[in-house]
Amino acid sequence: MIKPFQEAAPVLKKLIEAGYEAYFVGGSVRDYLLQRPISDVDIATSATPAEVKRVFHKTADVGIEHGTVLVFHNKKTYEITTFRSEAEYEDFRRPKEVSFIRSLKEDLQRRDFTMNAIAMTAEGKLIDPFEGQKSIKGKMIRTVGIAEERFGEDALRMMRAVRFVSQLSFVIDKGTFDALKKNGKLLLKIAVERKSAEFEKLLKGRNRQNALALLVDSEIYSFLPGLAGKEDDLNKLSEFACGDLTLNEMWALLLFCIKEEASSFLKEWKLPTRQIKEIQSLLFFFTKRLDREFDLMDLYTAGKEQIISAYRLFETVSGIRDQDAVNMLQEAYEALPIKNRSELRISGNLLMEWFQKPGGPWVKEMIEMAEWAVLKGHLKNNTEEIRGWLKKCNQS
């Protein structure tokens, strides 16, 4: 058994020694079977939250109304959730009522997909009542039970299904796909933040091209922010070879394809302000490169990471891959005499002192003049040299 499970096994054993059942469950078991990296392990138990808290000395209530207790063990934290069944759902997202039960099978039965409904003992024995291993071997995404019922309980599961296509390179079985296509409108009931989190995971997945095509084929794209009526644009996006692009690069490429105003579109997705600004800047330099080569001011204004990122987008859209051009951009950036304005050896205070004038627009204009002269190599980044040059410019 691999390290994350080995480290967590004593937690299971402590619950078992206290007379309860305890298992590893969910995504960690799935990823273990797929030989994918595992960060966190989730634990399910027959013990109620109160019983879990009696077994362990250090705990925190993180979702106790849904049966989850955070346990601190050996400098690590583990979420332990009581076996539960769920009553009728409300808002197509949350169960109205959660009942704690003692049956592992009933607990697994409420989960979304068969590949996520596998439990594992501390010794590595698998409990798989819904043939999740078969789904994993066949690279198939299918719901536990009737797909339409699972999506009616929690509409976000539809986004999760397509996201797993991107992350795992699985396919969605016919019954699950048909339910996706029929129930996509339920996504309108889901908070944008939750849809955004799933969509970003989709955009980062290795198989995102197929996942994007699936958004169109299933028609659920129509119920995502700003994408209604963008079928052709999404198809265009899915055709680009974008395997090595970052998340922000994918957002910029999406905006390029759908031709929407960046700020309002990204705000509709509830992205953080800082991320929106980064994507806007990336889109600006990428579209600029489609018109012409980058110049010194582009390199200086964008910075190395942003300019290389914009060039990767240019390569993706143009189909031209040129590592020499990337190397030249990096070398040109490193050769810049200054990398940002803070490195310029003058300041607004110095200018006001030199020219005995109060501040105003002229200060910014002179700093920009000196900045450009230094970048072009017409002037060394030396305080006295800049002062003399600006004095001459002021006299003329």
Secondary structure, 3 states (H helix, E strand, C coil): CCHHHHHHHHHHHHHHHCCCCEEEECHHHHHHHCCCCCCCCEEEECCCHHHHHHHCCCEEEEEHHHCEEEEEECCEEEEEEECEEECCEECCCEECCEEECCCHHHHHHCCCEHHHCCEECCCCCEECCCCHHHHHHCCEECECCCHHHHHHHCCHHHHHHHHHHHHHCCEECHHHHHHHHHHHHHHHHCCHHHHHHHHHHHHHCCCHHHHHHHHHHHCHHHHCCCCCCCHHHHHHHHHCCCCCCCHHHHHHHHHHHHCCCHHHHHHHCCCCHHHHHHHHHHHHHHHHHHHCCCCHHHHHHHCHHHHHHHHHHHHHHHCCCCHHHHHHHHHHHHCCCCCCHHHCCCCHHHHHHHHCCCCCHHHHHHHHHHHHHHHCCCCCCCHHHHHHHHHHHHHC
